[in-house]
Amino acid sequence: MRTRLLVPALLSSILLACGGSGGGGSSSPASSSSSSLSSSSSSSSGSGSSSSSSSGGGDSFPAAGNPDGNCSVPAEAAAESVTSPTTVIGNGTPASCTSAAVVAGVAKGGVITFNCGANPLTITLAATAKIVNNTGPKIVIDGGGKITLSGGGTRRILYMNTCDPAQVWTTSHCDNQDHPQLTVQNLTFISGNASGASPEGSGGAIYAQGGRLKIVNSRFFSNSCDATGPDVGGAAVRAFQQSNGLPLYVTGSTFGGRSDLGNVCSNGGGLSAIGVSFNVRNSLFSYNNAVGSGANPARAGTPGGGSGGAIYTDGNTFNLSLCGTKIHNNHANEGGGAIFFVSNDLTGTLAITDSALSSNVSQRFETSGYPGIFYLGSGSPQTSNSTLQ
């Protein structure tokens, strides 16, 4: 049953305990919202695989972004130029665009594009593609609107961590540095799965810690991460330690978009972060699910989690800004069917402009007057020319 009752003890415990280390979590797999994927998806094999679609320039999946979104896009939130690529994956044929080529190309850094033929192509990765921190400072991965990267339901797709020595330490302050500056654009991420992965079973499609991440005109379908745990999250994207507290931009992108393509995790089916500001513009979140149970901190006898069906954010000082964005039909077993927002020091802000939120189910708690949202921050959520239903 949906309720808007907020028990004081629950409020105080959430305020005190959210925004912890972000670690931990169960290794049990999250349930997928779909057992089979059509059109351009392909099955995983030991060496990775690729499959092309004959749809001639499109696929059967929802388009990137909210078609009704008309918010202006700041220059720093826009797509990066790829007119002079550093690495081109493929020689013009689908067969040349292998998992190994993607992993090697991403490790080289710089500006990465694909030349895999005229039709859309899904490349199922046999290993997670990992950013090497000294191959930037700017790293751009551009799928040209044709490339889908798949985790095959068994692995995380893309990983960046400035504090991982295996990916090269480049400063003495890995928790706050301005590089790499990673942009993923015109790409689709499908069937990534971080369940049981290191670190922390979060970020099924993308895990980004340190530097900066930007997402433009991209799509996230049927990704998953740990199904339980109070601090794990981000079936699609998990982020930490963005440089100097600058925002992580998400522009013209889709998370879910169809009932069989939702992203599923303990918390934050779409986006999840601790201490990171998100600026989301002209994007769509639908049919994503926070499937944990017990909230944060976990109620006695529960594994914890289950908040933020579409977006989960906590920590201290950070902001969440939505503009031209549609969030509908997401679900949380606990709080915030659309958005879970907890700023522990009550300095964080939530702003919703020219956006529409509807039919987002908060199974146990949400903030009165803001359907689908649980909010603890500075004042009240600020809404302008938006609908919350």
N, C-alpha and C positions, 0 to 999 in steps of 0.2 A: 504494500500500500504506500502510496506517495504521501509524504507528510512534510509540513513546514515547521514542525515543532523543534525547537532547539533547547535541549536540556542544558542548564547552566554548567553542570559538571562536565558534560561533553565539550562545551565551548572552551572551558578553561583548560582542559587537558589537551585539546587540539592546539590551542594557542601556545602552551608551554612546550609541547613536544614536537610539533612539526618543524621542518627545516633542519633536521639533524644532519648526520654525516652523509646521508644519501646512500649508504651502503646496505648490505644485508639482503635478505629476501630468500624466498624458497626457490628451489631448483625445479619445482614441478612445472610442467609445461602448461601454457595458457591454451585454452580451447580455441580452436579456429572457428571463425564465423562461416566458413565454407569448406567443405571437404573436397571440392573439385573446382578448378578455375578454368574458365573457357578462353577461347581465342588465343591470345599471344602468350599464355603461360606454358611452361614446360616442366617436365619432371627432372629431378636431380639425379646425377650419376656421379660416380667416383671421380671423374675428371672434369665435371661440369658439362653443361650442354647448352645448345642454343636451338631455338625454333622460330621460324618466321611465320608471319601471318600473310594471307593473300588478299587482305582487305584493301590494299592499294592506297596507303597513306593514312589509315586510321585503324583503330581496333574497336572492340565491342565494349570497352570500359568507359566510365564517365570521363568527361573532359576535365582538364585542370582549371581550377578556380571557380569562383561564383559568377555566373553569367550576368547576374544583376548588380555586381559590385562595380562602382564607378569612382572609388576614391583615388585621389592622386597618389602617385608613387614617387617618393623621394629618390634622387639619383642614386644614393647609396643602397637603396632597396631594389634597384632595377637589375636586369640581367647584365652580365659582363660580356665584353666583346670576345669573340672567338675567331676573329678573322685571321689570326696568326697562331694556330695551335702549336704547342710544343710536342704533343704526342697525338697521333691519329691511330685509334684502335681499328684494325681491319684493313683489308685491301680492296674492298668493294663487294665482297661476298659474305653471306651469312656465316659460312663455315670458318672464315678467318677471324670472326669475333668470338673468341673463346673465353672461358673463365680465366685461364692463365694470362691471356692478353689483357684482360681488364685489371687483374690484380697487379700485374707488372706495370701497366700504364698508370694506375693510380699511385703506385709507389714512386714513379718518376716525378710526379707533381707537375707544376706548370699548368698550361691550358690543354685540356684533354677533350678530344672530340672522337666521333665514331664514323667509320665508313664501312657500313655493313650491308649495303644494297638498298634498293628502293622501298622495300616493305618494312613494316614494324618488325622488331626482333626482340625476343626474350632471351637473355643470357643467364643461365642458372649457374651460380657461383659454387665452386667446389671448395673455396676458401674465402674468408672475409677479406675484402679489399681494405687496405690500411694506408692512411696518410703517413708519410715520413716527414717529420716536422721541419727539416731543413731544405725542403724542395719547393718552397714558395718564394717570396712570402704569400703571393696570391696563387691559389690553386682553384681551377675551375673545371668542373666535370659537366659537359653539355651533351645530352642525349639527342639533340636535334628533333625532339618530339617523336622519335621512332624507337628509342631504346628503353627496354624494361630490364632492370636488374632484379633477379630473383634469388632469395636465400634458400629456395627449395623446401621451405618449411623446417629447415634444420640448422640454420646459422644466421647470425647477424650479417648484414650486407656491407655496411661501410663504417669504419672506425677511425676516429681521430682523438688523440690524447697527448697533450703536450707534457704531461707528467709521467708518461710511460717511457722508461729509458730504452726499451727495445725499438721505439720509434724515433729516437735521438732527442736528447735534451739540448735545447738551443739557448736557454737563459738560466740564470740562477733563481728565477722567480716563475717557475712553470705554471703556477696557479693564476698568474695575471700577466700575460704577454700578448703582444698584438699580432702574432702570427702562429701558425698559418691562418690565412684568411680564406676559408673554404666556401666556395659557392657551388651548389648543385642546381642545375637548371635544365628544363626541358627533358626531365627524366621521370621514369616510373619505377617505384620500388614495391615489390610484391613478395609476399611469403617469407619475409625476414623473420627470424625467430631467435631471440636472445635468451630464451629460457635456460637457466643454468650457466650462462656465459659469464666470463670475467671481462670487465668488472660488473658486479652486482645484478646481473640478469635483466638489465634494462636496455632500451634502445634497440628494438628489433630490426628496424631498417637502418637507422643512423644513431651512433653514439658519438657525441662531440663534447670533449672536455678541454677547455682552454682555447686560446686563439679566438677566432670568430667563425660563425657559421651563418650562411645565408641560403635560403631556399626560394627558388623562383620557378613558377610555371611547372610544378612537379606534382606527382600523384603517389599516394601511399595506400596500398590495398592489402588487406589480409595479413598484416604484420602482427607479431605477438612478442610478448616477453613474460617474465615470471607471473604466474597467475595469482600469487599471494605474496604478502609482505607489505608493511606500512610505508616503506620508503622507496620501493622499486616502482618504476613507471616508464612510460613512453614506448608503447608498442611500435609507433612509427619513429619518433624522435625523442631522445633524451639528451639534455644539455646541462653543462656545468661551467662555471668560471669563464664566462665570456669577457674579453679584454675590457678592463676599466669600467665594467658594468654597462657597456654599450649594448644596445638591443640586438637580439637575434631577429632578423627580418624574415617573414614568411609572406610571399607575394604570389597571388594568382594560383594557389595550389589547392589540391583536393585530398582530404583524408577520409577514406571510406567512400561515400558517394552513392552507395547502393547496398541494399540489405545483406547481400552475400559477400560484401567486400570490406566490412568494418574491421578496424584494428582493435586488438584485444590485449589487455594487460591488467595487472592488479590495480594500478592507478594510471590515469592519463592515457586513454586509448590513442589519441592523436599526438599531442605534445606533452612533455613532462620536463620539469626542471626544478632545481633548487637554487635560489638566488640569482636567477637569470630573468632579464626583461625580454618580453616578446612584443614585437610590433607586427601584427597580422593584418594584411590588407587584401581585400577582394578574393577571399578564400572560402572554401566550403569544408565543413566537418559534419558528417552524418553517419549514423549506424556504428559508431564506435562504442566500446564497452569497457568499463572498469569493473572487473569481476572479482576483486579481492573481497574479503569479509572481515569486519572488525574495526575499520577506520584506522586512525593514527593519533595517539598510540593505540595499539591493538587492544580491544576489549578482552577481558579475561576469557580464556578458552577459545580464542580465535587467532588466526594467523595474521590478521591485519590487512589493511588496504581496502580498495573498493570505491575510491573517490576520483572525481574528475573524468567523466565519461569521454569528453573530447579533449579537455585541457586541464592539466594539474600543475599548479605552481605553489611552491612555498619557499621559506627562507626569511630573510630580513628585508633589506631595502631593495625592491625591484618593482617594476610596473608591467602591466599587461594592457596593451592597446589594441582594440579591434576596430577596423574601419571597412565598410563594404563587405562584411563577412556574414555568411549564413551558417548557423549551427542548429541542426535539427535531428530529432530521433536518435539522440545518443542516450546512454543509460549508465548509471552508477549504482552499484549495490548499496553504497552508503550515501555520500553527499556529493552534490554538484554534478548532476547529470550532464550539464554542459561544461561548467567551469568550477573548479575547486581552487580558491585563492586564499592563502593564509600568509600574511606578512607578520612575523612574530613580533617585531618591534612597532607594528602599526604605522609604518611609514609608507608602505607600498600602496599603489593606486591601480584601480581598474577603470578604464574608459572604453565605452562602447558607442561608436558613431556610425550612423547610416548602415546599421546591421539588423539582422533578424534572428532571434532565438525562439525556437518553438519545439514543443513535444519532446523535451529532454527530461528524462525521468530520474529524479533523485529519490532512491528507494527509502532512505531513512531520514535525511535532514537536508535543508537548504535555508537560505536567508529569506525571511518573510518579505514579500513584495518584489522578489527577484527570481522568478521561476527558473529552475535549472541551475542556479548559482549558489554556491556557498562562499561567503566573503567575510574575511577579517582583514581590515587594512585601515588606511587613513580615511576617515569619514565614511561615506557611502559610495557605492559604484556610481560613476558618472555616465549617464546615458544621454544621447542626443540623436534625434530623428531615427530612433530605433524601436523595434518591437520586441517585447519579451512575453512569451505566452507559454 
